[in-house]
Amino acid sequence: METTTAPRPRGARLHHPELSTLVHTTRFHAARQPEAAAVICEGRTLSYGELHRRSNRMAHALRAAGLREGDRVAYLGKESEHYYEALFACAKTGTVLVPVNWRLAAPEVSHILQDSGTRLLFLEGEFAPIVQAMPTRPPGTVVPVDSITGWRAERPDSETEFEATPDTPVAQLYTSGTTGLPKGVVLAHRSFFAIRDALASEDLDWIDWREGDIALVGIPGFHVGGLWWATQNLNAGTTIVVLPAFAARGAVDLIRGLGVTTACVVPAMLRMMLTEPGVRAEDFTTLRKTVYGGSPISEALLEESLAVLDCEFAQIYGLTETGNTAVCLPPAAHVPGGPLMQAAGRPYPGVRARAIDGRGRELPPGAVGEVCLRTPARMVEYWGLPDKTAEALVDGWIHTGDAGYLDTDGYVFIHDRIKDAILVAGENVYPAEIENVLERHPAVGEAVVIGVPDERWGERVHAFVVPAAGTRPSGRDLHTFLVPRLAAFKLPASYEFTDHVPRNPSGKILRRELRDRYWRDSARKVN
């Protein structure tokens, strides 16, 4: 593949400190640039003026449907302008948007709707069969996504009287659970403004938003990375380009056809774009910065990306609980073979990181412990789980569940995981989720799930299965059993049948012993 040295457009950096909640966002930009494109999706363009008016009408429609401040509004559908109308309508009514991962199976969707107490569900027709297959009926009102225009048409486009504060909840995203049930992470408006303000406070351009930017949102909006990236650009007043679902060819065509200047993706998406037949450096000549997260980038992929995309790269690290990114590896550190390429990055101004031992004591540089992050963007709580909230959020510090260390310059290095999470193409998967379902199969006596290295996806799911007495299950049998019960990205890619799993004297499974067989040759025990 050829490289290019074409100059990248770099307009004036954008930061609007007067904006502190999403209620302000569309109002501000509709007044300043009503005809400017806010959202582009499948050839349709929604201006800031239209986004403001439509979300106002939807806000009034939510009120007319009986929803009040604090009520939950779920959205089960692929990316479109309607999703962002719903986000801002919720902001303008004090209701809380619950984006539902459309890749989930019916039991998983049912749990989210029931647990959140959803009172209104926006449902894309493609996913109606999932709702119909749920073990319980969806709570509240169901509004088909293709009927939204008519549903809100008779409502006024005037603003509501609701005014949020930075601490008002606005979104509730569900993360995989260590015990098998996803938890609802409640995020306030400040989660979508704090890091922007932190960067501006020190005039840093690790991640920046500039006049004329057209930003590709590669990560779906039900994921905190996609929601955060979209809101950062909308707060700045740039244009976002959203894909109903990521497809490498479609993404490349949009970058070239629309002149995309920035993108937020996971490394697996970069690999897919670069290996798409016919892709050339000329397809990326307008791209000036790529932000990636979810997993580290391999040195080989970075070298190829630098050669073909020929733009700046910034890695972000954080969790849904931290309001997305809390640590960044800036573009200057992206040197293949450089000493910092194994780092997750360094905290933003106003964000702190530390590693602690099992007794909660801060460790010196270089000592491995649990990484904890203190950020103004952190979550409000786990919905309805005060004990879990108290475990994860201690004196303002989020306990990440990642094992790592800080160097003398404050860079964070992730070495391993404490909570046994598996990261598949940026999606967190917890073994307990899969084990609990596998063990419902009559031929499974016991199941243990681990993550093993995978060149394309970072990690893949591997299951050890002890058959029930007198049975001989096959991987195909188990796969067929799991398909209607778990999201596709959680399904084991491989099975290993065994007569026992290793345990310590107290009976605890030695999961690390199982993992070491696959990770012993890796300096880092996670991807």
One Martini backbone bead per residue (centre of mass of N, CA, C, O) as a GRO file, in nm:
protein
  527
    1MET     BB    1   0.098   0.035   0.018
    2GLU     BB    2   0.055   0.363   0.006
    3THR     BB    3   0.171   0.673   0.078
    4THR     BB    4   0.097   0.999   0.234
    5THR     BB    5   0.138   1.382   0.245
    6ALA     BB    6  -0.120   1.505   0.287
    7PRO     BB    7  -0.281   1.757   0.405
    8ARG     BB    8  -0.447   1.841   0.700
    9PRO     BB    9  -0.717   1.965   0.830
   10ARG     BB   10  -0.692   2.270   1.059
   11GLY     BB   11  -0.880   2.417   1.249
   12ALA     BB   12  -1.013   2.562   1.494
   13ARG     BB   13  -1.045   2.520   1.811
   14LEU     BB   14  -1.307   2.366   2.007
   15HIS     BB   15  -1.467   2.554   2.286
   16HIS     BB   16  -1.764   2.556   2.508
   17PRO     BB   17  -1.788   2.655   2.834
   18GLU     BB   18  -2.105   2.726   2.849
   19LEU     BB   19  -2.127   2.423   2.834
   20SER     BB   20  -2.282   2.166   3.079
   21THR     BB   21  -2.525   2.051   2.908
   22LEU     BB   22  -2.738   1.893   2.681
   23VAL     BB   23  -2.949   2.117   2.682
   24HIS     BB   24  -2.752   2.337   2.551
   25THR     BB   25  -2.646   2.231   2.277
   26THR     BB   26  -2.879   2.279   2.064
   27ARG     BB   27  -2.940   2.568   2.134
   28PHE     BB   28  -2.664   2.690   2.065
   29HIS     BB   29  -2.633   2.582   1.762
   30ALA     BB   30  -2.908   2.680   1.651
   31ALA     BB   31  -2.824   2.984   1.684
   32ARG     BB   32  -2.540   2.980   1.525
   33GLN     BB   33  -2.591   2.693   1.320
   34PRO     BB   34  -2.871   2.578   1.182
   35GLU     BB   35  -2.749   2.455   0.891
   36ALA     BB   36  -2.565   2.273   1.013
   37ALA     BB   37  -2.429   1.969   1.034
   38ALA     BB   38  -2.482   1.706   1.268
   39VAL     BB   39  -2.620   1.450   1.109
   40ILE     BB   40  -2.507   1.153   0.937
   41CYS     BB   41  -2.728   0.905   0.766
   42GLU     BB   42  -2.764   0.739   0.489
   43GLY     BB   43  -2.776   1.043   0.340
   44ARG     BB   44  -2.878   1.187   0.587
   45THR     BB   45  -2.946   1.527   0.705
   46LEU     BB   46  -2.899   1.691   1.023
   47SER     BB   47  -2.948   1.975   1.162
   48TYR     BB   48  -2.929   2.174   1.432
   49GLY     BB   49  -3.211   2.291   1.406
   50GLU     BB   50  -3.356   2.015   1.375
   51LEU     BB   51  -3.254   1.879   1.632
   52HIS     BB   52  -3.385   2.082   1.820
   53ARG     BB   53  -3.684   2.056   1.730
   54ARG     BB   54  -3.721   1.749   1.749
   55SER     BB   55  -3.638   1.718   2.049
   56ASN     BB   56  -3.862   1.899   2.153
   57ARG     BB   57  -4.100   1.732   2.053
   58MET     BB   58  -4.018   1.474   2.201
   59ALA     BB   59  -4.032   1.593   2.482
   60HIS     BB   60  -4.337   1.653   2.472
   61ALA     BB   61  -4.417   1.356   2.415
   62LEU     BB   62  -4.313   1.242   2.679
   63ARG     BB   63  -4.495   1.409   2.858
   64ALA     BB   64  -4.766   1.310   2.728
   65ALA     BB   65  -4.689   1.001   2.820
   66GLY     BB   66  -4.604   1.058   3.146
   67LEU     BB   67  -4.322   1.151   3.177
   68ARG     BB   68  -4.062   1.192   3.419
   69GLU     BB   69  -3.834   1.262   3.618
   70GLY     BB   70  -3.626   0.961   3.604
   71ASP     BB   71  -3.726   0.821   3.379
   72ARG     BB   72  -3.714   0.549   3.153
   73VAL     BB   73  -3.557   0.535   2.817
   74ALA     BB   74  -3.556   0.315   2.559
   75TYR     BB   75  -3.316   0.190   2.298
   76LEU     BB   76  -3.388  -0.036   2.014
   77GLY     BB   77  -3.132   0.031   1.786
   78LYS     BB   78  -2.984   0.166   1.540
   79GLU     BB   79  -2.814   0.398   1.399
   80SER     BB   80  -2.950   0.735   1.414
   81GLU     BB   81  -3.109   1.033   1.437
   82HIS     BB   82  -3.315   0.929   1.652
   83TYR     BB   83  -3.118   0.873   1.881
   84TYR     BB   84  -3.039   1.180   1.924
   85GLU     BB   85  -3.316   1.283   1.976
   86ALA     BB   86  -3.357   1.112   2.233
   87LEU     BB   87  -3.125   1.217   2.399
   88PHE     BB   88  -3.222   1.523   2.404
   89ALA     BB   89  -3.505   1.470   2.514
   90CYS     BB   90  -3.414   1.359   2.783
   91ALA     BB   91  -3.253   1.606   2.874
   92LYS     BB   92  -3.526   1.800   2.850
   93THR     BB   93  -3.685   1.604   3.091
   94GLY     BB   94  -3.505   1.413   3.291
   95THR     BB   95  -3.465   1.171   3.150
   96VAL     BB   96  -3.339   0.831   3.084
   97LEU     BB   97  -3.120   0.682   2.877
   98VAL     BB   98  -3.146   0.335   2.739
   99PRO     BB   99  -2.919   0.172   2.576
  100VAL     BB  100  -2.953  -0.111   2.361
  101ASN     BB  101  -2.807  -0.392   2.275
  102TRP     BB  102  -2.878  -0.544   1.961
  103ARG     BB  103  -2.695  -0.814   2.018
  104LEU     BB  104  -2.882  -0.925   2.208
  105ALA     BB  105  -3.069  -1.134   2.376
  106ALA     BB  106  -3.377  -1.166   2.506
  107PRO     BB  107  -3.297  -1.206   2.812
  108GLU     BB  108  -3.109  -0.955   2.820
  109VAL     BB  109  -3.316  -0.740   2.744
  110SER     BB  110  -3.519  -0.800   2.967
  111HIS     BB  111  -3.339  -0.721   3.203
  112ILE     BB  112  -3.299  -0.423   3.130
  113LEU     BB  113  -3.598  -0.335   3.127
  114GLN     BB  114  -3.663  -0.429   3.415
  115ASP     BB  115  -3.433  -0.300   3.583
  116SER     BB  116  -3.490   0.006   3.480
  117GLY     BB  117  -3.800   0.066   3.439
  118THR     BB  118  -3.916   0.101   3.173
  119ARG     BB  119  -4.167   0.325   3.009
  120LEU     BB  120  -4.011   0.358   2.724
  121LEU     BB  121  -3.989   0.214   2.385
  122PHE     BB  122  -3.764   0.223   2.130
  123LEU     BB  123  -3.842   0.031   1.823
  124GLU     BB  124  -3.697  -0.154   1.595
  125GLY     BB  125  -3.824  -0.375   1.374
  126GLU     BB  126  -3.583  -0.581   1.359
  127PHE     BB  127  -3.627  -0.627   1.700
  128ALA     BB  128  -3.909  -0.745   1.764
  129PRO     BB  129  -3.844  -1.053   1.804
  130ILE     BB  130  -3.694  -1.013   2.069
  131VAL     BB  131  -3.936  -0.905   2.231
  132GLN     BB  132  -4.125  -1.149   2.170
  133ALA     BB  133  -3.905  -1.356   2.316
  134MET     BB  134  -3.952  -1.262   2.580
  135PRO     BB  135  -4.044  -1.368   2.902
  136THR     BB  136  -4.142  -1.067   2.909
  137ARG     BB  137  -4.305  -0.796   2.893
  138PRO     BB  138  -4.281  -0.487   2.805
  139PRO     BB  139  -4.258  -0.205   2.957
  140GLY     BB  140  -4.487   0.004   2.878
  141THR     BB  141  -4.417   0.186   2.597
  142VAL     BB  142  -4.429   0.138   2.236
  143VAL     BB  143  -4.211   0.289   1.986
  144PRO     BB  144  -4.164   0.300   1.673
  145VAL     BB  145  -3.915   0.430   1.490
  146ASP     BB  146  -4.092   0.467   1.216
  147SER     BB  147  -4.307   0.657   1.412
  148ILE     BB  148  -4.179   0.916   1.532
  149THR     BB  149  -4.269   1.144   1.349
  150GLY     BB  150  -4.576   1.111   1.414
  151TRP     BB  151  -4.565   1.108   1.730
  152ARG     BB  152  -4.434   1.424   1.733
  153ALA     BB  153  -4.577   1.620   1.526
  154GLU     BB  154  -4.799   1.776   1.731
  155ARG     BB  155  -4.571   1.901   1.869
  156PRO     BB  156  -4.390   2.133   1.994
  157ASP     BB  157  -4.073   2.328   1.931
  158SER     BB  158  -4.044   2.409   2.203
  159GLU     BB  159  -3.916   2.450   2.496
  160THR     BB  160  -3.857   2.335   2.783
  161GLU     BB  161  -3.835   2.397   3.142
  162PHE     BB  162  -3.600   2.220   3.171
  163GLU     BB  163  -3.308   2.214   3.399
  164ALA     BB  164  -3.006   2.105   3.421
  165THR     BB  165  -2.739   1.957   3.577
  166PRO     BB  166  -2.435   1.807   3.589
  167ASP     BB  167  -2.581   1.583   3.804
  168THR     BB  168  -2.781   1.488   3.602
  169PRO     BB  169  -2.924   1.231   3.483
  170VAL     BB  170  -2.904   1.077   3.123
  171ALA     BB  171  -2.765   0.783   3.147
  172GLN     BB  172  -2.798   0.409   3.096
  173LEU     BB  173  -2.548   0.165   3.107
  174TYR     BB  174  -2.473  -0.169   3.025
  175THR     BB  175  -2.282  -0.407   3.199
  176SER     BB  176  -2.111  -0.656   3.258
  177GLY     BB  177  -2.123  -0.921   3.495
  178THR     BB  178  -1.963  -1.101   3.744
  179THR     BB  179  -2.256  -1.266   3.813
  180GLY     BB  180  -2.433  -1.240   3.515
  181LEU     BB  181  -2.550  -0.943   3.556
  182PRO     BB  182  -2.616  -0.658   3.441
  183LYS     BB  183  -2.523  -0.318   3.493
  184GLY     BB  184  -2.636   0.006   3.569
  185VAL     BB  185  -2.487   0.296   3.444
  186VAL     BB  186  -2.491   0.614   3.583
  187LEU     BB  187  -2.499   0.918   3.395
  188ALA     BB  188  -2.406   1.238   3.379
  189HIS     BB  189  -2.349   1.526   3.216
  190ARG     BB  190  -2.044   1.553   3.310
  191SER     BB  191  -1.937   1.304   3.142
  192PHE     BB  192  -1.962   1.505   2.861
  193PHE     BB  193  -1.741   1.753   2.979
  194ALA     BB  194  -1.482   1.709   3.159
  195ILE     BB  195  -1.256   1.635   2.949
  196ARG     BB  196  -1.277   1.876   2.771
  197ASP     BB  197  -1.202   2.078   3.002
  198ALA     BB  198  -0.928   1.953   3.073
  199LEU     BB  199  -0.786   2.004   2.804
  200ALA     BB  200  -0.835   2.315   2.799
  201SER     BB  201  -0.685   2.393   3.067
  202GLU     BB  202  -0.393   2.291   2.905
  203ASP     BB  203  -0.390   2.304   2.596
  204LEU     BB  204  -0.476   2.019   2.475
  205ASP     BB  205  -0.443   1.784   2.169
  206TRP     BB  206  -0.493   1.485   2.196
  207ILE     BB  207  -0.793   1.571   2.187
  208ASP     BB  208  -0.990   1.719   1.917
  209TRP     BB  209  -1.192   2.006   1.804
  210ARG     BB  210  -1.269   2.133   1.474
  211GLU     BB  211  -1.315   2.321   1.231
  212GLY     BB  212  -1.472   2.109   0.992
  213ASP     BB  213  -1.539   1.860   1.125
  214ILE     BB  214  -1.565   1.501   1.049
  215ALA     BB  215  -1.716   1.240   1.240
  216LEU     BB  216  -1.658   0.911   1.307
  217VAL     BB  217  -1.887   0.664   1.443
  218GLY     BB  218  -1.782   0.341   1.508
  219ILE     BB  219  -1.916   0.329   1.780
  220PRO     BB  220  -2.175   0.242   1.941
  221GLY     BB  221  -2.423   0.403   2.142
  222PHE     BB  222  -2.437   0.163   2.365
  223HIS     BB  223  -2.154   0.265   2.396
  224VAL     BB  224  -1.964   0.484   2.563
  225GLY     BB  225  -1.772   0.557   2.329
  226GLY     BB  226  -1.989   0.648   2.124
  227LEU     BB  227  -2.142   0.853   2.299
  228TRP     BB  228  -1.903   1.033   2.370
  229TRP     BB  229  -1.803   1.108   2.086
  230ALA     BB  230  -2.064   1.235   1.986
  231THR     BB  231  -2.094   1.456   2.209
  232GLN     BB  232  -1.829   1.604   2.160
  233ASN     BB  233  -1.904   1.700   1.874
  234LEU     BB  234  -2.177   1.837   1.939
  235ASN     BB  235  -2.061   2.036   2.146
  236ALA     BB  236  -1.864   2.165   1.924
  237GLY     BB  237  -2.021   2.164   1.624
  238THR     BB  238  -1.995   1.923   1.459
  239THR     BB  239  -1.986   1.637   1.249
  240ILE     BB  240  -2.167   1.335   1.236
  241VAL     BB  241  -2.101   0.990   1.144
  242VAL     BB  242  -2.335   0.728   1.109
  243LEU     BB  243  -2.372   0.378   1.166
  244PRO     BB  244  -2.580   0.127   1.202
  245ALA     BB  245  -2.326  -0.056   1.117
  246PHE     BB  246  -2.028  -0.189   1.106
  247ALA     BB  247  -1.843  -0.149   0.792
  248ALA     BB  248  -1.562  -0.134   0.623
  249ARG     BB  249  -1.651  -0.033   0.343
  250GLY     BB  250  -1.842   0.188   0.443
  251ALA     BB  251  -1.633   0.350   0.605
  252VAL     BB  252  -1.439   0.415   0.374
  253ASP     BB  253  -1.647   0.558   0.192
  254LEU     BB  254  -1.709   0.786   0.396
  255ILE     BB  255  -1.433   0.906   0.432
  256ARG     BB  256  -1.402   0.980   0.133
  257GLY     BB  257  -1.686   1.109   0.052
  258LEU     BB  258  -1.697   1.320   0.322
  259GLY     BB  259  -1.424   1.399   0.460
  260VAL     BB  260  -1.308   1.267   0.700
  261THR     BB  261  -1.113   1.367   1.004
  262THR     BB  262  -1.244   1.179   1.227
  263ALA     BB  263  -1.206   0.888   1.457
  264CYS     BB  264  -1.384   0.616   1.632
  265VAL     BB  265  -1.227   0.311   1.741
  266VAL     BB  266  -1.131  -0.014   1.713
  267PRO     BB  267  -0.872  -0.207   1.617
  268ALA     BB  268  -1.046  -0.411   1.454
  269MET     BB  269  -1.147  -0.193   1.253
  270LEU     BB  270  -0.879  -0.121   1.130
  271ARG     BB  271  -0.813  -0.399   1.021
  272MET     BB  272  -1.061  -0.424   0.834
  273MET     BB  273  -0.998  -0.179   0.656
  274LEU     BB  274  -0.703  -0.265   0.564
  275THR     BB  275  -0.822  -0.559   0.446
  276GLU     BB  276  -0.982  -0.435   0.237
  277PRO     BB  277  -1.045  -0.457  -0.073
  278GLY     BB  278  -0.888  -0.176  -0.237
  279VAL     BB  279  -0.743  -0.031  -0.026
  280ARG     BB  280  -0.614   0.308   0.013
  281ALA     BB  281  -0.456   0.591   0.102
  282GLU     BB  282  -0.659   0.780  -0.060
  283ASP     BB  283  -0.907   0.722   0.140
  284PHE     BB  284  -0.742   0.911   0.392
  285THR     BB  285  -0.661   1.223   0.328
  286THR     BB  286  -0.860   1.371   0.556
  287LEU     BB  287  -0.732   1.231   0.791
  288ARG     BB  288  -0.605   1.345   1.121
  289LYS     BB  289  -0.766   1.154   1.343
  290THR     BB  290  -0.732   0.865   1.566
  291VAL     BB  291  -0.949   0.711   1.791
  292TYR     BB  292  -0.877   0.460   2.042
  293GLY     BB  293  -1.022   0.156   2.194
  294GLY     BB  294  -1.063  -0.143   2.416
  295SER     BB  295  -0.763  -0.184   2.299
  296PRO     BB  296  -0.472  -0.240   2.207
  297ILE     BB  297  -0.217  -0.180   1.979
  298SER     BB  298  -0.036  -0.316   1.759
  299GLU     BB  299   0.258  -0.268   1.606
  300ALA     BB  300   0.173  -0.363   1.322
  301LEU     BB  301  -0.088  -0.193   1.304
  302LEU     BB  302   0.040   0.081   1.349
  303GLU     BB  303   0.232   0.084   1.110
  304GLU     BB  304   0.010   0.055   0.894
  305SER     BB  305  -0.163   0.299   0.981
  306LEU     BB  306   0.053   0.518   0.944
  307ALA     BB  307   0.100   0.460   0.638
  308VAL     BB  308  -0.205   0.484   0.537
  309LEU     BB  309  -0.348   0.713   0.711
  310ASP     BB  310  -0.157   0.945   0.797
  311CYS     BB  311  -0.206   0.999   1.120
  312GLU     BB  312  -0.320   1.056   1.416
  313PHE     BB  313  -0.290   0.898   1.747
  314ALA     BB  314  -0.532   0.799   2.010
  315GLN     BB  315  -0.545   0.659   2.326
  316ILE     BB  316  -0.810   0.516   2.523
  317TYR     BB  317  -0.891   0.491   2.885
  318GLY     BB  318  -1.163   0.306   3.038
  319LEU     BB  319  -1.497   0.325   3.163
  320THR     BB  320  -1.816   0.350   3.219
  321GLU     BB  321  -1.763   0.444   3.521
  322THR     BB  322  -1.571   0.695   3.400
  323GLY     BB  323  -1.707   0.812   3.138
  324ASN     BB  324  -1.479   0.674   3.004
  325THR     BB  325  -1.222   0.855   2.963
  326ALA     BB  326  -0.900   0.895   3.175
  327VAL     BB  327  -0.688   0.798   2.960
  328CYS     BB  328  -0.396   0.900   2.752
  329LEU     BB  329  -0.233   0.835   2.441
  330PRO     BB  330  -0.063   1.035   2.269
  331PRO     BB  331   0.057   1.094   1.962
  332ALA     BB  332   0.367   1.123   2.042
  333ALA     BB  333   0.374   0.808   2.151
  334HIS     BB  334   0.333   0.691   1.846
  335VAL     BB  335   0.600   0.472   1.841
  336PRO     BB  336   0.735   0.227   1.705
  337GLY     BB  337   0.897   0.075   1.978
  338GLY     BB  338   0.829   0.248   2.196
  339PRO     BB  339   0.814   0.287   2.547
  340LEU     BB  340   0.479   0.363   2.540
  341MET     BB  341   0.317   0.132   2.378
  342GLN     BB  342   0.233  -0.026   2.661
  343ALA     BB  343   0.055   0.203   2.731
  344ALA     BB  344  -0.245   0.360   2.810
  345GLY     BB  345  -0.138   0.624   2.968
  346ARG     BB  346  -0.242   0.945   3.082
  347PRO     BB  347  -0.381   1.156   3.272
  348TYR     BB  348  -0.580   1.396   3.291
  349PRO     BB  349  -0.654   1.680   3.391
  350GLY     BB  350  -0.795   1.608   3.711
  351VAL     BB  351  -0.680   1.320   3.692
  352ARG     BB  352  -0.641   1.013   3.874
  353ALA     BB  353  -0.382   0.765   3.947
  354ARG     BB  354  -0.361   0.425   4.090
  355ALA     BB  355  -0.200   0.172   4.285
  356ILE     BB  356  -0.320  -0.109   4.475
  357ASP     BB  357  -0.354  -0.307   4.727
  358GLY     BB  358  -0.541  -0.532   4.919
  359ARG     BB  359  -0.551  -0.275   5.151
  360GLY     BB  360  -0.547   0.015   4.985
  361ARG     BB  361  -0.253   0.078   4.919
  362GLU     BB  362  -0.030   0.273   4.783
  363LEU     BB  363   0.186   0.233   4.521
  364PRO     BB  364   0.471   0.233   4.375
  365PRO     BB  365   0.648   0.260   4.120
  366GLY     BB  366   0.610  -0.058   3.941
  367ALA     BB  367   0.380  -0.163   4.113
  368VAL     BB  368   0.146  -0.413   4.124
  369GLY     BB  369  -0.207  -0.337   4.094
  370GLU     BB  370  -0.491  -0.181   4.138
  371VAL     BB  371  -0.656   0.024   3.931
  372CYS     BB  372  -0.728   0.369   4.001
  373LEU     BB  373  -0.988   0.624   3.944
  374ARG     BB  374  -1.010   0.990   3.938
  375THR     BB  375  -1.313   1.147   3.812
  376PRO     BB  376  -1.549   1.387   3.708
  377ALA     BB  377  -1.691   1.152   3.507
  378ARG     BB  378  -1.814   0.977   3.695
  379MET     BB  379  -2.036   0.796   3.821
  380VAL     BB  380  -2.313   0.773   4.021
  381GLU     BB  381  -2.419   0.462   3.967
  382TYR     BB  382  -2.565   0.166   4.039
  383TRP     BB  383  -2.859   0.056   3.959
  384GLY     BB  384  -2.994  -0.065   4.253
  385LEU     BB  385  -2.666  -0.100   4.376
  386PRO     BB  386  -2.520  -0.002   4.654
  387ASP     BB  387  -2.303  -0.220   4.712
  388LYS     BB  388  -2.161  -0.208   4.433
  389THR     BB  389  -2.096   0.089   4.444
  390ALA     BB  390  -1.916   0.075   4.704
  391GLU     BB  391  -1.701  -0.112   4.570
  392ALA     BB  392  -1.628   0.075   4.309
  393LEU     BB  393  -1.686   0.347   4.492
  394VAL     BB  394  -1.412   0.499   4.667
  395ASP     BB  395  -1.374   0.806   4.752
  396GLY     BB  396  -1.397   0.863   4.421
  397TRP     BB  397  -1.289   0.579   4.342
  398ILE     BB  398  -1.228   0.370   4.073
  399HIS     BB  399  -1.247   0.027   4.042
  400THR     BB  400  -1.137  -0.154   3.760
  401GLY     BB  401  -0.997  -0.461   3.768
  402ASP     BB  402  -0.709  -0.376   3.697
  403ALA     BB  403  -0.381  -0.470   3.647
  404GLY     BB  404  -0.110  -0.244   3.750
  405TYR     BB  405   0.099   0.047   3.668
  406LEU     BB  406   0.318   0.314   3.751
  407ASP     BB  407   0.525   0.541   3.656
  408THR     BB  408   0.725   0.820   3.717
  409ASP     BB  409   0.527   0.986   3.494
  410GLY     BB  410   0.219   0.851   3.517
  411TYR     BB  411   0.197   0.604   3.358
  412VAL     BB  412  -0.023   0.355   3.243
  413PHE     BB  413  -0.010  -0.004   3.309
  414ILE     BB  414  -0.145  -0.295   3.175
  415HIS     BB  415  -0.121  -0.644   3.285
  416ASP     BB  416  -0.410  -0.729   3.402
  417ARG     BB  417  -0.681  -0.913   3.555
  418ILE     BB  418  -0.903  -0.945   3.830
  419LYS     BB  419  -1.216  -1.004   3.703
  420ASP     BB  420  -1.201  -1.186   3.433
  421ALA     BB  421  -1.220  -1.032   3.188
  422ILE     BB  422  -1.334  -1.008   2.847
  423LEU     BB  423  -1.201  -0.866   2.535
  424VAL     BB  424  -1.421  -0.822   2.255
  425ALA     BB  425  -1.387  -0.581   2.050
  426GLY     BB  426  -1.454  -0.387   2.321
  427GLU     BB  427  -1.613  -0.611   2.475
  428ASN     BB  428  -1.743  -0.697   2.771
  429VAL     BB  429  -1.677  -1.018   2.928
  430TYR     BB  430  -1.815  -1.248   3.159
  431PRO     BB  431  -1.789  -1.567   3.259
  432ALA     BB  432  -2.051  -1.597   3.432
  433GLU     BB  433  -2.254  -1.560   3.206
  434ILE     BB  434  -2.176  -1.826   3.051
  435GLU     BB  435  -2.170  -2.036   3.276
  436ASN     BB  436  -2.467  -2.013   3.368
  437VAL     BB  437  -2.580  -2.114   3.092
  438LEU     BB  438  -2.423  -2.376   3.039
  439GLU     BB  439  -2.527  -2.517   3.318
  440ARG     BB  440  -2.823  -2.570   3.192
  441HIS     BB  441  -2.715  -2.795   3.050
  442PRO     BB  442  -2.758  -3.136   3.087
  443ALA     BB  443  -2.440  -3.203   2.983
  444VAL     BB  444  -2.340  -3.002   3.213
  445GLY     BB  445  -2.150  -2.994   3.502
  446GLU     BB  446  -1.913  -2.787   3.409
  447ALA     BB  447  -1.794  -2.437   3.376
  448VAL     BB  448  -1.511  -2.264   3.216
  449VAL     BB  449  -1.411  -1.926   3.145
  450ILE     BB  450  -1.192  -1.772   2.903
  451GLY     BB  451  -0.932  -1.572   2.778
  452VAL     BB  452  -0.781  -1.558   2.455
  453PRO     BB  453  -0.581  -1.500   2.214
  454ASP     BB  454  -0.646  -1.260   1.935
  455GLU     BB  455  -0.556  -1.103   1.651
  456ARG     BB  456  -0.834  -0.959   1.576
  457TRP     BB  457  -1.005  -0.928   1.877
  458GLY     BB  458  -0.773  -0.989   2.109
  459GLU     BB  459  -1.014  -1.178   2.216
  460ARG     BB  460  -1.142  -1.502   2.317
  461VAL     BB  461  -1.368  -1.753   2.382
  462HIS     BB  462  -1.308  -2.012   2.629
  463ALA     BB  463  -1.426  -2.351   2.704
  464PHE     BB  464  -1.460  -2.546   2.989
  465VAL     BB  465  -1.586  -2.891   3.001
  466VAL     BB  466  -1.781  -3.085   3.224
  467PRO     BB  467  -1.942  -3.356   3.196
  468ALA     BB  468  -2.200  -3.517   3.257
  469ALA     BB  469  -2.299  -3.799   3.360
  470GLY     BB  470  -2.326  -3.996   3.068
  471THR     BB  471  -2.207  -3.771   2.873
  472ARG     BB  472  -2.151  -3.619   2.517
  473PRO     BB  473  -2.085  -3.333   2.435
  474SER     BB  474  -2.083  -3.076   2.194
  475GLY     BB  475  -2.006  -2.783   2.056
  476ARG     BB  476  -2.262  -2.768   1.884
  477ASP     BB  477  -2.468  -2.810   2.106
  478LEU     BB  478  -2.386  -2.562   2.276
  479HIS     BB  479  -2.422  -2.347   2.064
  480THR     BB  480  -2.723  -2.393   2.013
  481PHE     BB  481  -2.805  -2.328   2.309
  482LEU     BB  482  -2.681  -2.025   2.324
  483VAL     BB  483  -2.789  -1.842   2.095
  484PRO     BB  484  -3.078  -1.752   2.239
  485ARG     BB  485  -2.913  -1.646   2.524
  486LEU     BB  486  -2.672  -1.499   2.366
  487ALA     BB  487  -2.457  -1.306   2.250
  488ALA     BB  488  -2.238  -1.351   1.996
  489PHE     BB  489  -1.974  -1.226   2.146
  490LYS     BB  490  -2.010  -1.457   2.391
  491LEU     BB  491  -1.940  -1.690   2.230
  492PRO     BB  492  -1.769  -1.955   2.202
  493ALA     BB  493  -1.492  -2.044   1.991
  494SER     BB  494  -1.417  -2.272   2.209
  495TYR     BB  495  -1.368  -2.616   2.320
  496GLU     BB  496  -1.297  -2.804   2.633
  497PHE     BB  497  -1.278  -3.131   2.735
  498THR     BB  498  -1.308  -3.243   3.081
  499ASP     BB  499  -1.276  -3.406   3.409
  500HIS     BB  500  -1.145  -3.128   3.520
  501VAL     BB  501  -1.076  -2.860   3.748
  502PRO     BB  502  -0.879  -2.649   3.899
  503ARG     BB  503  -0.812  -2.637   4.259
  504ASN     BB  504  -0.814  -2.535   4.563
  505PRO     BB  505  -0.856  -2.628   4.891
  506SER     BB  506  -1.133  -2.439   4.892
  507GLY     BB  507  -1.248  -2.474   4.572
  508LYS     BB  508  -1.118  -2.275   4.390
  509ILE     BB  509  -1.076  -2.173   4.085
  510LEU     BB  510  -0.784  -2.191   3.865
  511ARG     BB  511  -0.787  -1.974   3.624
  512ARG     BB  512  -0.490  -1.895   3.584
  513GLU     BB  513  -0.390  -2.174   3.503
  514LEU     BB  514  -0.555  -2.183   3.240
  515ARG     BB  515  -0.437  -1.917   3.112
  516ASP     BB  516  -0.122  -1.967   3.104
  517ARG     BB  517  -0.111  -2.148   2.852
  518TYR     BB  518  -0.180  -1.884   2.658
  519TRP     BB  519   0.008  -1.635   2.817
  520ARG     BB  520   0.317  -1.701   2.886
  521ASP     BB  521   0.442  -1.538   2.616
  522SER     BB  522   0.327  -1.278   2.746
  523ALA     BB  523   0.381  -0.974   2.888
  524ARG     BB  524   0.077  -0.947   2.856
  525LYS     BB  525  -0.240  -1.077   3.002
  526VAL     BB  526  -0.367  -0.882   2.783
  527ASN     BB  527  -0.561  -0.719   2.499
   0.00000   0.00000   0.00000
